Amino acid sequence: MVKAPRSSSPYRSCKAMNLPILIVDDEPDMCWAISHIIESQGLHVITAYSGEDACFKLTHGEFSMVFLDAKLPDMDGLEVARRASVLVQEKPRVVLVSGYHYYDDPVVRHAMVEGIICDFLAKPFTNKQLLRTLGYSTDIAKA
């Protein structure tokens, strides 16, 4: 799994901040699945089903982390991440979730270098993979 280095990360840690995690996906079943896994760890989740809804929630609330689908009907997930990096003062950790891109995809790597995402999770994923991604930021998942 590709990850940004911890020491140079400009993102907040969701454990330290005790803030909700935003799940962004246009598929309600995917939002439910991710939410269910995260909530099983005792964390609070808020969902958004479009890029515009995600941007609104990001500018009007505080989040420690965002699981962001790469392909949304109204805008590209990376565009949501770019907007968030400009609009949100305290940046949440953004994990791009995609069935289209892959770990070493140049688009994903560029987004990491650009600093708009901190991690990547490929669809389909297992519970263990999601917890590992969540654990990178929260240090609560020992999967």
Helices and strands as residue ranges (DSSP letters): H 14-17, E 21-24, H 28-39, E 45-48, H 51-60, E 65-69, H 77-87, E 93-98, H 106-114, E 119-122, H 127-138
